[in-house]
Amino acid sequence: MSFHFRKPVLALCALSAFAAGAAHAADDVIRHRIPNSTFPIAAAVEIPTTVSTVYLSGQVPPVQDATQPRDNPLAYGGDTRAQTVGVLKAIEKSLAGLGLGLGDVVKMQVFLVGDPAKDNKMDFAGFMEGYTQFFGTREQPNLPTRSVFQVMGLANAAWRVEIEVVAARRK
């Protein structure tokens, strides 16, 4: 099946170029920290009427090692930490294509599959090791609200992580 996106793609490119030149909506968004906590998520996020929201579909780990079979976690970086880093880099790239960045993310939902090496429990610590490389850093201090769920499985049994985000863009 083929799709013809010529006009929408041109419109998206023009929109991306415009958005890339505009100030990030993250400057307008109010992020409420969790009281008396250094945990790297926001307790709440307020989005003013001058900002629109962009919903990014769930992202899964990209192939890191093409020599591995696609049903092997090693093909996607292996453990939860490595797969989280791969997913967040993919999200960062997708957002950049829309003229946004990780600092514009206001909401995140994370789906983790139980790790057989951890008695089929989700590797929350491994996820956090990957997550904190992108959020709550000196370079990118903006924190999203976030939920993390353990799920029975994802579309590929080798994936340990899927993340979807909502970002804010100044209108």
N, C-alpha and C positions, 0 to 999 in steps of 0.2 A: 504494500500500500504506500502511495506517495502523498505527501502533503505539500501544498504550495503556500509558503509563508512570506513571500517577497514583501508585500506591503506591511504586514505586521512586524516583520523583522526590521524593516527600515524605520518604522515608527518606534520600535523598542530601542534601536540604536540611537535615534535622535533623543528619546526620553532619557536613555542612559547618559548620553553626553551632557544633556542639560542638568540632570541630577548630580553628575560628578562635579559640576562646577558650582553647585549650590552648597550652602552650609549644611552640615548634617543635622538631621532632626534631633539627634541625641542631645544637642544643646538646649532644646526646648522641653524635652521630656524630664519629668520630675521623678527621680528614683528614691524611694524611701528605704533606708537600710534597716536591717533587723536590729532592734534596740539591744545594746550591750553584746553585740556579736560581731565577729570578724568573718563569719561564714560567707563565702563569695557568691551570694545571691541577694536579690532585692526582696524585701518583704512585700512591696507594692510598687507599681509604676503608674504614673498619671500621664496620659497623653492628651495634650491640648487640642483644641479644634483646628489649630494651624498645621496639624500633622496628620498624614494618612498612614494607614497600616498596610504592610506588605506581608503576605503569608507565603512562606517558602515551604514547599512540599518536603516530606521526610527525605533525608539524605542518609545513605548507607555507605559503608566503607568502600573506598575505591580499591582496585587491584593494586597491590604493592609488589607482588612477586608472580609474574606471569608464568613462571616455570612450575608453580604449584597448581594442583587441580582446583577448580572453582568451588568444590565442596569442602575444601580444607581451609580452616581459619588462617593458616600461614599465608595463603594467597592475598589476604586482606590486612596483613600486618601481625596477625597472631592474636595476642591477648586484647582485653578490653581497653587498656590504656592506649596501645598502638592504634587500634581501630578508632577510638575516640579522636585521637589526633588527626587521623586520615579524614574522618567525617567532618570535623571542624574546619580543616583546610578546604574541603570541598564546599562547605557552606560559605566560608570566607570568599572563595572564588565566585560562587553563584551570586552572592550579595554584591561583589565588586562589579559584576556584569550588569547589575541593576543600579549602579551608582551609589551603593550603600556599603557599609562595613560592619564588622562585628560590634562596634560601639553603638550601632543603631538597633541592635537586637534588644527587644523589650520582654519577650516571652519565649521560653524554651520548653519543649517536652522531649524527654529522653526515654527511650525504650531499650532496656538491657535484657539480654538473654542470660540465663544461668550458665556459669562456666563449669564444665565438667571437672576441671582441676580444683574447683572450689565447692565441691559437693553440690553442684548444680544451683548454687546461689549466685546472684548477680555480684559482679566485682565492682562495688561502689567505690572502693579506694582507688582502683585502677582507673575508673572513669574520672574521678576527681583529679588524679595526677595529670590526665590529659586535658581536662577542662580548665584547670588553673594555669595552664600555659597560654590561654587565650582570654580569660575573663578575670578581672580583679588585679591585673598587672599594672605596673607603672605606665606602660605604653598604652594600655587599653583598660582603664579603670571602671568603665560602665558595666553594671551588673544587671542581668535580666531577672525576671521572676522565672522560676523553674520548677518543674515536676519531674521526678525520676520514677519509672515503673519497671518492675521485673515482669517480663512477658514470657509465655511458653516458647515462642519462637518467632522468627522473622521469615521473610520470603525465601531466604537462603539459609540453610542450617549452619553455615560457616560464619555468618554475621553475628557479632555479639552486641552491636550498637546500631540504633537508628535514631536520628535527631531531627525534629522539625522546629522551626523558629518563626517568630513574628518580629518584623522590624518596623521602625517608624521612619517616615520620610516627611520632611517639611513640604507643605503644599505650595 
